[in-house]
Amino acid sequence: MICLKVIILKCIKPRFPLDNDTFAMIGNSNHEIIINQYAFRSREMLALEYQKLVDQGFFVKGTDYYSILIHELGHIIGKVYHIDSLKIANDITESKSHNTLNYLKDNLSIYAGRFGDGREIISEVFSDYFNSNNTIDFSLKFIDEIDKIIIEKE
């Protein structure tokens, strides 16, 4: 966990403007997090906007706006280690992509299952694992698989 905090602190690079609906994204180098200064203009507004999306099931239940950076860190880890999130998710659910994505929409977040290529799975798992008050079993298994991949590659 300490390593992840160091990575987050070294990766933040504010830019403006991103579109108003984007809280943050990873940069072209895959080693920086670009934050939307408009979205981060007020902690109270950011917390309210993020909470609305959590309440709608769009983001992981039990998380707060701190998950925005944790979510983007998930993208960085996925890119750096060439993680195939959809394959890992299919293996965990013992299902095919369509069913896996529906499972994720119902159990993790709508955003996790939004894209057919699984691009948001790792990031929403990071939000659940590192910021949720009730991490689901799927996320625990997913993080275990990521740990194995990282250890194997280092």
C-alpha positions in Angstrom: 0.0 0.0 0.0 2.8 2.5 0.7 4.2 1.9 -2.8 0.8 2.7 -4.3 0.6 6.0 -2.4 4.1 7.0 -3.6 3.1 6.2 -7.2 0.0 8.3 -6.8 1.9 11.3 -5.4 4.5 11.1 -8.2 1.9 10.6 -11.0 -0.5 13.6 -10.4 -0.1 16.2 -13.1 -2.9 18.7 -13.2 -4.1 19.8 -16.7 -7.1 21.9 -17.9 -9.5 21.5 -19.4 -10.7 17.9 -19.6 -14.4 17.7 -20.5 -16.6 18.5 -17.5 -17.7 14.8 -17.1 -14.2 13.4 -16.8 -12.8 13.5 -13.3 -9.3 12.3 -14.3 -7.5 10.1 -16.8 -4.0 8.7 -17.5 -1.7 10.6 -19.7 0.1 9.4 -22.8 3.1 8.2 -20.9 0.9 5.8 -18.9 2.8 7.0 -15.8 0.9 10.2 -15.0 -2.6 10.9 -13.8 -4.2 14.0 -15.3 -6.8 15.5 -13.1 -9.6 17.8 -14.2 -9.1 21.1 -12.3 -12.8 21.9 -12.9 -14.0 18.7 -11.3 -11.6 19.2 -8.4 -12.5 22.9 -7.9 -14.3 22.3 -4.6 -14.0 19.2 -2.4 -17.6 19.6 -1.4 -18.8 19.7 -5.0 -16.6 16.8 -6.0 -17.8 14.7 -3.1 -21.4 15.4 -4.0 -21.0 14.7 -7.7 -19.1 11.5 -7.0 -21.6 10.3 -4.4 -24.5 10.8 -6.9 -22.8 8.4 -9.3 -22.1 5.9 -6.5 -25.8 6.1 -5.4 -26.8 5.3 -9.0 -24.5 2.3 -9.1 -22.3 3.8 -11.7 -19.2 3.7 -9.4 -18.3 1.2 -6.7 -20.6 1.1 -3.7 -19.0 2.3 -0.5 -16.3 4.4 -2.1 -15.7 8.1 -2.0 -14.0 10.6 -4.3 -10.6 9.4 -3.3 -11.3 6.5 -5.6 -10.9 8.7 -8.6 -7.1 8.6 -8.2 -7.1 5.0 -7.1 -9.2 4.2 -10.2 -6.6 5.9 -12.5 -3.8 4.1 -10.7 -5.5 0.9 -11.7 -5.3 1.9 -15.4 -1.6 2.7 -14.9 -0.9 -0.7 -13.4 -2.9 -2.4 -16.1 -0.9 -0.7 -18.9 2.5 -1.1 -17.3 2.1 -4.8 -16.7 -0.1 -5.5 -19.7 -3.0 -6.9 -17.6 -5.8 -8.5 -19.6 -8.6 -7.5 -17.2 -11.4 -9.2 -19.2 -9.5 -12.5 -19.4 -8.9 -12.4 -15.6 -12.6 -11.5 -15.0 -13.8 -14.3 -17.3 -11.6 -16.8 -15.4 -12.9 -15.6 -12.0 -16.5 -15.7 -13.0 -16.0 -18.9 -15.1 -18.1 -17.2 -17.8 -17.9 -15.6 -21.2 -17.4 -11.8 -21.7 -21.0 -10.8 -22.1 -22.1 -12.6 -18.9 -19.0 -11.4 -17.0 -19.7 -7.8 -17.9 -23.3 -8.2 -16.8 -22.1 -9.7 -13.5 -19.8 -6.8 -13.0 -22.5 -4.2 -13.7 -24.7 -6.0 -11.0 -22.0 -6.7 -8.4 -19.1 -4.2 -8.8 -20.3 -1.1 -10.7 -22.0 -0.2 -14.0 -18.8 1.4 -15.1 -16.8 -1.8 -14.6 -19.0 -3.6 -17.2 -19.6 -0.7 -19.5 -17.1 -1.5 -22.2 -16.9 -4.8 -24.1 -13.1 -4.9 -24.0 -13.1 -4.7 -20.2 -11.0 -1.6 -20.0 -12.6 -0.3 -16.8 -12.5 -3.6 -14.8 -9.1 -3.2 -13.2 -9.8 0.4 -12.2 -13.1 -0.4 -10.6 -11.5 -3.4 -8.8 -8.8 -1.0 -7.5 -11.6 1.4 -6.2 -13.3 -1.5 -4.5 -10.2 -3.1 -3.1 -8.4 0.1 -1.9 -11.3 2.4 -1.1 -14.5 0.4 -0.5 -15.8 -0.2 3.0 -17.0 -3.7 1.9 -14.7 -5.2 -0.8 -16.4 -8.0 -2.8 -15.0 -11.4 -3.3 -14.5 -10.9 -7.0 -12.1 -7.9 -6.3 -10.1 -10.0 -3.8 -9.6 -12.7 -6.4 -8.8 -10.2 -9.1 -6.1 -8.5 -7.0 -4.6 -11.9 -6.2 -4.3 -12.6 -9.9 -2.7 -9.2 -10.5 -0.2 -9.8 -7.7 0.8 -13.1 -9.4 1.3 -11.3 -12.7 3.4 -8.5 -11.2 5.6 -10.9 -9.2 6.1 -13.1 -12.4 7.1 -10.0 -14.5 9.5 -8.5 -12.0 
